[in-house]
Structure formats: C-alpha cells, structure tokens
Amino acid sequence: MKKHFLLLFTDQQRRDTIHALGNENIVTPALDSIANEAVVFDRAYTPSPVCVPARASMFAGQYCARTGNNTNNRTKVYSGEGFFSEFTKAGYNTCCIGKMHYNFDLYGKMGFRTRLTQEEMANPELDDYTKWLKASPWKNVFDYNGQRTEMYYVPQVSQLPVEAHPTQWVGDRAVEFIENCDPDAEPVFLTASFIHPHPPFCPPAPWNKMYRELRTEPFVPEDPDSYELMMRNRYTLDAFGISPRRLELLRSYYYCCVSFVDYQIGRIIKALKDRGMYDDTVIVFTSDHGEMLGDYRSMGKRTMVDAASNIPFLIRVPGQKHKIRHDPASLVDLAPTLLSAAGIGYDGGEYDGVDLFSDRHDLVFSQYCNGEAGLYMAASGYDKIVYSAMGDRWFYFDSFPDAENKFDMSNPRVAYLKQRLEKYIASDVCPERIDKPPVRPYDQPKYSFYPQWDDHINTFAEEYARMPEGYPIKLGGKHTDY
C-alpha cells in the first residue's frame, strides 16, 4: 500500500516554538505528538528569510540562486512544474489548502489536483476563503487577516470569531478533505498551510488570553548595532516606538497564534486517525522562515540570524524511530525526500536538495536579494558564514544565538566557508537586481518611521461606502492581486 502524505506549513514560525523541543512556556500538544515520533532536524535553514523566495525554493527544490527569485516579487528563472505535480502524476489525490504565496500564479493549481486558497491581501473574486467569508454573516469584516499598515506590529484580537477565523477555516477544510477522501482507492497528499503566526498577530477571542502571564525576554547582544548590515527590515523596536510592555504583548499574542494553529493540527491528526490513515501517513511540519520577536531589538525577518533563518523541520515517517539530527537541512530537501518516500522516480539533477534519509548536506545556503543589496549565508550543523554586500561585511558564528562575530581569515574553517559561499553567490542565475537598499535600522532616530499605508485595495469601495457622509476615512495601498 502506498503511503499518504501530510505537509503542515506555517508562516514566520520560529524553530523554538514547540514545547516538546524545549520551550516550556508554550502549549503545543499536537506538534509535541509529531515531534515525539519524528526525525527532528534542529539545524534546518530557510532558503530565504522572506515568504515568496522561500516558498518558491520549496516548490522547485532549488535554491534562490537557481530559481532566480530572492525577494517578494515575481522575478524568476525557474519554469518547471514543481514537485507537487509529480505526486499528482503518480496518481495521488493531491490537495492544497491555505496560503502558498506562489506569486507567479497565486491562484493556480501549483501541480495539485485541488487548491483551496487563503492568501493575504486577496482578490475577493478568486480567493476561496474570501469568497466564503463574503457569503457569511461576517462579510463586513475587511481586515480578516488582522489590521496591517500602522498596526502591523500591534497585538490585536481578531475581528472574527473562532468559527470564521482564517486559521480555523484551513483546519476545517483539511478535516473535511480527509473525511471525504477515499484512501483505499488512491493515496493522499494533503498540504495545510496557515498564514499564522505571520503578523499581524491576531488570535481570536478567547485564545488571546492564553499567555497573559508570559514574561520571556528577547535575546539582545551587547552591541546590537554591530548587526546592522545583517538586517534588511525597518521593524526595529526604537523606530516603531515599541515599549517593553508592548513587546511582551506581541510575544504573548504570537504564542497565542502558534497554539491556535497547533489546535488545528491536532484536529487534522485526529481526522487521520478516525479514518484509519494515520499509521500510513508521512507527516511533515515546517515553516517558511522565522520571526525576530524582539531579538536584536527588531521584529520581522529578512536577516540571517537564527531567529529568522533557523526553521522548525519535523518529518514523521511510519516505521522510523524518533531522533534529533544536527546536520543541516533546508526546504529544498522536501522534494527529493518526499518523492523518495513515495517511491516516485526523479532526476537528482533537478533538485539542489537531497533525500534526507539516504544522504546529508555539509552545508545549506540562504539568500535575500542580490547585487549591492544581497545578503547570503552558508550554514552547517554547527556554524555558519554570512556575507552582506551592503557594506561588504562578513560574519562568522559558531555558537547560537548569533552573539559573537568571529570572522577571521586566518581560521581555515572561515576561509573554507567563505570560498563555498562565494561559489554560491557566483552561481546566481538572476540578473543583478539592486532593490533600493532599506533605511538602515539603527540610523533611524527614535519613533521616526511609520509604514506606508498598505490597506486592502480590493475592499476600498466597500469601506468608503460603509462610512456616512461627512466622516471621511483615509485609505492607501499598493497591493491588488500581487
């Protein structure tokens, strides 16, 4: 009998947010149950610390230097069908539910037989969740993924109840798919992909009250300014005026979002068990990248420090014993690893990843942008090297969190890693694209930065129509349908 596959995918979830793997402050019973049966890769790294290129690399099984995509835009060189299509061609009942952020065909099938979409800033005529919401009693909720713009990093309670929340919708659709599939007639490959815990952190009530007493401290090195050239975002605590109390709330609401996703994962696992499918299902849990969450006095991603680049990566294979592996892994490994587990043949030259159960990496790579704004990393299971083209600066770390830059060319290990990373940089197939370098975070005076309004442009007409004459609202945005 062929195995079934369940890919559980979150957005912006740190590696250190699973109770069973050492975080005593968080409640994640469903992820704990997976982790206790899985092979856990604790040194897995994203191919890019931002949504679109990380997901494109997972889809293609190739690093950014080969896909040609390294920022949240539509630039790419890769023209393949992606590895999900190989499961469909092999006769699997393939279904994808939730956010995939494949910018090149946002609402396309991506190789799946069925897709039920729940994308950010969605087109209301194409997005399945948005269409469902507009036909529901909650049709007048405009910011259903949370209020972005000036509230992007403001903790907030969802405007939607549990039963209509996007996270619950993905869980509901995944459970329905399992309940209605015919596992005896054809094997299943199901992907359930959640937007949370991506900001805004907006759990539904009363889930927002789970971590009211959480008092965890972010990691701040002695000289956070020295990491300036490794950062590519403006979300610093000083620039946004994020006080210690607000940071506490952000961290607690982030945990609430993780636990609410965990609850949905538990429901999905229960559905597998109720259908008698669990013992034959390969289960993967991972995320596209992490979240700074106040570390280095910053929020967000777009950096190679472990808080943003080191991702959770669990693979539960029936018959495989639980173990923790320290060799490096990457999202590019999912394609060859899962195809091998399914017995589906493939050309190894198509992928930069490896079958993690028959091979290992010595290094994995990550990239954000290129040209003068390029940021690159090569990571092993115990150290990593980072190059920032802005400032022509090198970093080397052999302990984590990344606390001490030990870059020294007299160290043979440093020289070797530098050579390997330079080779990766030289292999980049993307034409040099110099994105406008961001304002460097520590150059900003306190409270000086406010984000451009980026409201959901597809709802402008409805929002204006809801306001009585004489009471104008101010809307602005650039997102249409990506």
N, C-alpha and C positions, 0 to 999 in steps of 0.2 A: 504494500500500500504506500502511495506517495505521501510525503509529509505535507502538512499545511504550514502556512507562514503568517505570522502577525508582526507587522512593523509598527511600533508605537513611537511617535515622533513628537517632540515638543519644540518650542521656540524660545531660545535665550535662557535655557536652564543650566545652571552651574553643575559641575560634577559633584560638588559637596552638598547635595540637597537630598540625599537618601539616608534614612535613619539606619538601615542595616549596614551601611558602609561607613558609619562613624559619626553621623550628625545626630547627636542626642536631643537636639532641640526641635526636630521636625517630625511630623507624623506622616508616614508613607507606607502603610501596611501592604498595599498592592505591589509597589516597587520592591519592598523588602522581600515579598514572596518570590518575585522573579530573581532578585539578586542572590537569594539563598540557593537557587537551583542553577544559576547561570555561570558562564565564564565571564568574569568581570575584568575589563581592560581599564585599569586605573590611570594609564598614561595615554589615553586617546585624545587626539587633537583635531580640531576642525580644519578643513582645507582653506577656510577663510572666516575671519571673525565678523561676518555680516551675512544676512539672510540669503540673498539671491545667489551669490557665487558658491556658498557652502552647499546649498541645495542643488545647484547645477552640477557641482562636482559629485555629489551623491548619485544623482540621476545618471551621469555619464560614466562614473567610476574613474574619473580623471581629475588631476589637479588643475587649478586655475590657469597655470602656465600653458596647459594643453587645451582646455575648453575655450580659452580666450575671454572668460568672464571673471572679473575680480572686484566688481563693485555692484551696487544695487541698480543696475541698468540693463539694457537689452543687448549690449555688445557681447558677441560670442563668435567662435570659430567652429565649435562642435556642431555637427549636423546629423549625428546618429539618432537612433530611436530610443535610447535609454534602456537600462537593464530591466525595467518593469515589463517592457514589451516581450522580453524573452520568456517570462512566465506565462503571459497570455498566449503566445505562440505554442507553448508546450502543453496547452490545454487546461491551465489553471483558471479558476473563476476569480479574476483579479478585480479588486475594488479599492478605491482610494477615497477617503472621507476627510474633509477639512482643508487646512491651509497647506499648499505646496510652494507657492510663491515662485513658480517657474515662469519668470517674467516674459519669456519668449513666446509662450502660448498659455496665458494664465488660466483659461477655462477649457483648454484642450484635454484630451484623454491621457496624455503622457504615457501611452502604452497600456493603460489599464482598460479593461472591458467596461468598467463603470467608474464614473467620478461624481462625487457629491461635494461641491466646493463650498468653502467658507474662508474667503480671502479677506484681507484687510482693505479698507477704502474701496469696497467692492462696487462693481457695476450691478445695480439692482435688477437689471433685465437678464443678467447672465449667472449671477451667483446664487447657488441653491439655498444657502442659509438665508440670504437677504430676501429672496422670494418667499420663503417660508415665513419669515418674520413679518413681512408686509401683508401677509394674509392672516395674521394672528391678531389677538387683542392688543398686542404691544407694537402695532405698526407705526406709532408715532414716536418711538424711540429712535433717534437719529444716530447717536454715538454708541451703538450697541457693542462695540469692542472697547468702550471706555472713551472718555474725552481726551483727545490728543492735544496738540498745539501747546498752549500755555500750561496745560495740566498734564503733559506727557509724563513727567516725574512728580506728580502729586498723587498720593494714595487716595483712592476713591472707591466707594461702594457702587457696584454695577447698578444701572438704571433698570435692569431686568431681573425678574425673579429667577430662582434656580431653574425652573422648568423651561425657561426661554433663553437661558444664558448660552452663548456660543460653545463653551466647553461641554455643557450638558447635551447640546444638540449633536455634537460629534459623538459623544458617548451613546446617545440614543440611537443614532443611525448605525453605529457599529454593532450594537447589540441586535438591532433589527436585521442587519445583514446576516449575522451568524444564525439567528433564529430561523431565517427563511432560506438559507443556502441548503444545498444537498451534498454534503461531504462524501457520500458514498458514490455519487455519480461523477464528481470531479473534485480535485483538490482545490484548496482555497489559498489565495494570497490577499490578505486584507491589510491595508495601511490606514491607521487612525492618527491623524496629525492635528495637534492642538496649537492654537495661537498662544495661549498662556504657557509660561509666565512672562511672555513678552509684554513690555509696558504699552499702555497704562496698566498698572496693577489694580484690577477692578473685580475682585471676587464678589459673588452675590451674597446678600444677607441670608442667613446669619453666619456664613462661612468667614466673613471678615473679622469675626470676634475670636477666632481660634488662637491667635498668638498675641493677645493683648499684653501679656507679661514678658514677651520676648525681649531680651536685653543683650543681644550679641554685638560684639564690636567688630567693625571693619578692619582690614589689615592696612595699616599706613606705615610705610618705611620711614626711616629717619629723614630722608630728603626726597619727598615725592616729586619735587621739581625736576630731579635728575632723570625722571622717566618721561618727561615732556615729549621727546621725539619718538617714543613708542606709542603715544596716544594719537588717535585720529577722530576724536569727537569733542564736542563743546560742552558735554554734560558734566562739568566739574561742580562740586558742591558749592564752591565760592561763587562761581559765575551765575549759578541758579539761585543763590541765596538759600541753600538747603541747610537748615539748622540741625543740630544733633537730634532734637525730638522728631523733626520731620523725617530724618534718615531712619530713626527707629521704626516709624510707621511704615516707611517704604519697605524696609526689610521684613517687617511682620506681614504686610499685605502681599509681598512677593511669596512668602512661605504659604500664605492662605491660597494663593493661586496654584502653587505646586500641589498642595494637599487636595484641592478640588479636582485637579487633573488626575491625581492618584486615585481618587474615588471612582472616576470614570473608568480608569484602567482596571480597577477591581471588578466593576460591573462587566467589562468585556471578558475578563478571565473567567468569571462565573458563567457567562453565557457559553464559553467554550467547554467548560466542564459539564454544564447541563446538556449540551449536545453530544457529549462523549468525544470531543475533538482535542481536548487539552493534551492528552498523552501523546498525540501525534503532531503537535504543533511546535515549530521553531518560533521562539518569541525574541524579538529584538527591541530593546529600548535605548533610545539615544536622542540627542538634540543637535540643532544646527551650530550653536555656539553658546557661550556663557553670558554672564552679566556682571559688571564690576560691583554693583550693590554697595557703593561707598568705599571699596578698596582703592587705595592710592588717591583718595579724596575725589573719586569720579563715579559716575553712573555710566551705563551703556556698554559698548563693545568696541570694535574697531581698534583692537590692541592685541599684542601677542602675550601679555602677561597671562598667567594661568587662569585667573578668574574669568577671563573672556574666551580663552582659546582651548582650555582643557575641558572636555565634554564627558558626560556620562555615557557609557558604552557597555551594554549588557547583552549577551547572546545566550539564550537558554535553548539547548538542543536536547531533545529526548534521548536519554541514554548517556549523555555527557555529564560527568560529575562537576559539581561546583568547584571553581578555583578562581584565584585572583592572579591575573597576569600583569607583569610590569613592562613588557615590551610595548613599543609604540604602536598605535592603531589609528585609523582615520576613516572618515565617511566613505572615502574612495574604496575601502575594503568591502563594503556591504555587497557590491555587485558580485565579485568573484566568490565571496564566502557563501552567500545565499544560493547562487547558481550551483555551486559545488554541492551544497547540502541537498539540493533538489535533484541532483544528477543531470542537470542541463548542461550540455557542452557549450564551450565558448572559446574564443580566441584570446589567449592570455595577453597578446599584444594590444588588445582593445582597451585594456584597463591598466591604470597605474597602481591599483590596489592588488592585494594578494588574498588567497583563501587563507584566512587566519588559523584554520585548523590543520593546514598542511605546510604552512610557510610563515615566515616572520619578516618584519622590517628591521633594519638597523636604524633608519631614520624615516620620519614622515615630514611633509612640508606644508606650509601655510602661507597665504599671500593676501594682502589687501592693497588694491590699486596697483599702479606701476609708474614708470617714468620717474619724475622728480618727486612724486608723492608716494612711491612704492614702499611697502612695509612687508618684510619677508621673515620666515622662520624655518629652521630645521630643528627637529626635536627627536631625541632618543628616549629611552625609558628612564634616563636619569639625569640628562642635561639638555640644554638647547642653546642655539645661537640665533640672534635676531639682527637684522640689518634694516636701518631706516635711511632711505635715500634722502629724506629731508634732514639736512644736517650731516649727511654722510657719517652716520654713527653706528657702531657695532656694540652689541650687548652679548654677554655670555653668562649663563646661570647654571649652577649645578646643585642648587637647593631651592625648595619651594615652600611658601610663596616666593616669588622672584624678589629677593631682598638685597642682593649684592651683585653688582655687575663686575664679573671677574675677567672681562675680556683682556687677554694678554697674548700677543702673537708668539711669545717665547714658549707658550704652553703648546706642545704638539697636538693635543686634543683640540684646542681652539683653532689652530692652523688648519687641521683636517676638516673641521666643521665649516669653517669659512670657505674652504675650497669647494666643498659639496654644495653649500648654499649658493655660491657664485655660479656654479654649473647649472643649478635650477633656475636662477634668475636669467641666465643667458638662453635658456630653452624656451622662454616665454614667447608664444606664437601671437599674442595680441599686439597689434600695432601700438607703439608707445602712445599712451593716452594720459595726459597730465591733467588730472582733475584739479580744480582750483584748490590749492592747499588750504586746509581749515585754519581759522584763527587758533593759534597755539594756546591751549587751555590755561597755562599758568602765566601768560602775558595779559590775561584779562583782569581788569580791576574788579573788585567785589561787586556783585549784583549788576554787572554791566550787560549781560547777554540775555536776550529774550528771543525765543524762536519765532520765525515767521509763521503766521497763522497758516495752518495746513488742514483746514476743515474738509469734510467730505463733500467735494464739489458736486457729486451726483445728487445730493439732497438739498442744495441751495434753494431751489424753487419752493420745496415743501416747507423749509424752515422759515423763509420770508413770509410765506402765506399764513403761517401759524401766528404771526405777530399782528396785533391790532394797529391800525393807522396811528401814527404819531409816536410809536415806540420802536424805533429802528434798532436792529441788531447789526453787528459787524461780522462779516464772513470773509474768508480768504482762503485760497488753497491752490495747489498745483496738481494734485492727484485726480485723475479721471479714472481711466481703466488701465492704469500702468501702460 
